[in-house]
Amino acid sequence: MAPEHRLFSHSLPQSLWRAEVVKRQEAVLAEQQGISLYSLMDQAGLAAFKLMQCQWPNAKRILVLAGGGNNGGDALVVARLAKQAGKEVKVLALGDLNRMPSEAQQALTAWQAEGGQLDLNKQFDWPCDVIIDGVLGIGLNSDVRAPLQALFAQVNQSGVPVLALDLPSGLSADTGKLLGSAIKASATICFIAAKQGLFTGQAPEYVGKLLFAGLGLSDLFEQQNTTEVSRADYAQLRSMLAPRAKTAHKGSCGRVTLVGGNTGMSGAIRMAAEACLRTGAGLVNVFTQAQNQSVVSSGRPELMVAAVTKHSLQLLDRSLIQASCKVIGPGLGQDEWAQALFSAVLSEDKACIVDADALNLLAKAPMQHEQWVLTPHPGEAARLLNCSVAEVESDRIVAAQNIQRCFGGVCVLKGAGTVVAGAQGQVKICTVGNPGMASGGMGDVLSGIIGGLIAQFAAKHSLFDIACLGVCIHGMAADEAAEQGERGMLASDLMPFIRQLVNPKL
């Protein structure tokens, strides 16, 4: 029997896939390798069983939830192996047994040959140590039916750890959308290829610890198929953060002009500007309301802060001409002052970060640029697309791509599983970050990070790659800050970790 590390891995693939591609290729690849689909199912069940043993070694009573598809077949393999290992196993049959695929039928026959029985009452009334979720597979694309929703609620309220096979039942494999109701897994083991819906949308709430089992087909699968979607990986992107030349000076490290900070909103532009400095920008100019000048520069004298009015833009215009990159939006507002500054900043055709209220102004007066990075949260994305937040969240990947197509440049759709969409159709999903980031100012810090990186690296790297690196640094800095606790974490707590991450030991 193969050792555990050969059966499953904590290391996840970089490329992400739609469910239909995996389903279509599974049988093709198995045939190419001379493997029957039942043998493949047996391998999947074995990997899941070994993971269960590693994760919950003292579990004695196993409740298996088996649906009527191949996901249920995988679950029946786990049931058989658990019974052979001397565990007490109960199987709830939750699908139509007469319509099961042939390989799932084989798994059922093998379970029954082992003396296993099926509970057809579909009632969760048995005390257990672990639950195996094999109810609904990756092909689900409609809402879960009411009887299953009730069962899922019981499972979620039970407090019993759950191992989901391929993905938690009720979650969309393509979008991470909750299809009416879903099982909350403690761990999920994904087979053959990583499904893109496991990394964004509602998935972070339901997937738990994610592990991967390639079943001997993953390398061949990646060789024979292509995808535009992958995970954003700091380890791959940090190569652009090479040590500076010994002759570097402030003028060679980029100049960023940040515009924002309307009345009562000085903190937003201050945090964006400080993040820009901490990322390594050589010179940082801030243009804000006159009453905010002392507040923005207080405690951070390295910032060059100037007042600007809607009638006097000459100083701003000169700074925009000199700038390597612009940031517009943090604390900007939407009044006449904001609109005048918005027009002035966007009239200069160079790299630009558009965030916060600048996105709301853009939604009112749509235009296209190829040299900007838009960083909407779901509400701002909904305004840009003239749709509801629910529609944005129902498919975050498509929403980010649509914003990019409509407005050009790069779109960074923020949230759990931030999605970055580029002009060539490429998509990256960021898998770092935590709920402690749900506080004011986090988006402003991200704008400053990306602005600082663009100022330094736009001559050598694409806006898309720089935006991906910025999102990774932002999320990883938040994860470091969260070591002291997620609740109560402030956006400014990220600053020392940003500095560490932009100085990696390569």
C-alpha positions, 0 to 999 in steps of 0.5 A: 500500500502506498505511503500517505504522502503519496496518496494526498498532499498539503501542497496544492496545484497552481492551476485551477479548473472548471468542473466540466473540464475535469469531468470530461477528461477523467475518463479519457485520461484513465483510458490512456493510462489503462485504468478503469474508472472503478479503479480510479474511484478506488484510489480516490476512496483510499486517499480519502480514507488514509487522510481520515486516519491521519486527521482523526486517528481515534475515530471509531464511528464513521457516518458516510453520506453517499449520494447517487453519483460517483461522489457517492461511489467514492464515499462507499469505498471509504465506508468499505475500507473503514469497515475493513479497518474495524471501525463502526460504519453507517451509510446513509444512501441519499440518492437513487441507487438504480441510477448510479453510474456503473463504477459507483454500482461496483463500489456499492456491490463491494460495500455490500460484499463486505457485509455493509448495509444501507440506511434508506431512512436518510435520518441523521440520528446516529452518534459518530466521530467523523462524517464523510461527505459524498453527497453531491459532486462537482457537477452540481449547478442548481440549488440543493433540494429541501430534504437535503438542506435540512440534513446539511443543517443537522450536519453543520450543527452537530459539531462532528468533523466532516471530510468532504470528497472533492468539494463540500456538497452544495458548493459550486465547483466553478464559482464557490457559490452556495447553492442554497445550502452546503455542508461545512467541511473540516477538511476537503480532499480534492481529486485530479485537479483543483477546482476554481470554486474551492478558492473564492466566493463562499468556499473559504467558509465551507472548505476547511483544510484543503488537500489534494490527491492527483490519483496518478493523473494530475500531471497528465491532465495538466499537460493535455489541458489549458486554463487561464485561472491559477492561484496567485503565489508570492513564492513565484512572484517575489523574484521581481523583488530582487535586491536594489542596485548599490547605486539606487537613489530615491529618483530611481525607485519611483514617484507616486502621487496619491489623491484623496482625503476629503473632509473627515477622511484623512485616514484613508489617504494617509494609510495608502501613502504610508503603505506606498512608502513601506513598499519601497516607493522613492518619493510619495506626494499626497494631495488632499484637503487643506485641513488634512495636511497636518493630520496626514503628515503627522508622525510620517514626515517622509510624506510630501503633503500638499493642499489642493482645491478644485480651482487650483490644480497647477501643483497637482498637475506638475506632480502628475507629470513627474509621477511614475504612478498615481493613486486616486480614491482613498477618502476621495468622496464624490462632491465637486472637489472629488470630481475635479481631482478625478478628472485631473488625475485621469487626464494624465495617461500613465499607470494609475490605481483607481479605488474607493470613491474614484470607482464610484465616479468611474461607474457614473462616467465609464471610460477605458484605460489600459494602464490602470488597476481597478480595485473594487470591493463587491459593492463597487463592482456591482456599481461598475457592472450595473448589477446587484452585489449578489450577482457579483458574488454568484460568480466572482471570476466572471465579474472581475473579467467583465469589469476588465473587459468593460474598463480595460487594465487590470481588475482586482476584485477584493474579498475572500479569494481576491480575483485578479483579471488581466487584459490577456484573459488571465485570472489569478485567485489569492488564497492568503488573508483572513477575516481580520481584514474586515475593517476600515482602511484595508483597501487603502493599504492595498492601493498603496502597496500596488502603487508603490510596486508599480512605481518601482517595477512597471518598467520590467513587469506587467501591471497584472503581475505587479497587482498579483504580487501586491495582493499577495503581500497585502494578504500575507502581511494580514496573516502575519498581523493576525498571529496576535488575533484577527479580531481588533486587527487594524489596517496600520498593523500591516505596515511592519510586515509589508516591509518584511515581505518586500525584502525577501531572502531570495 
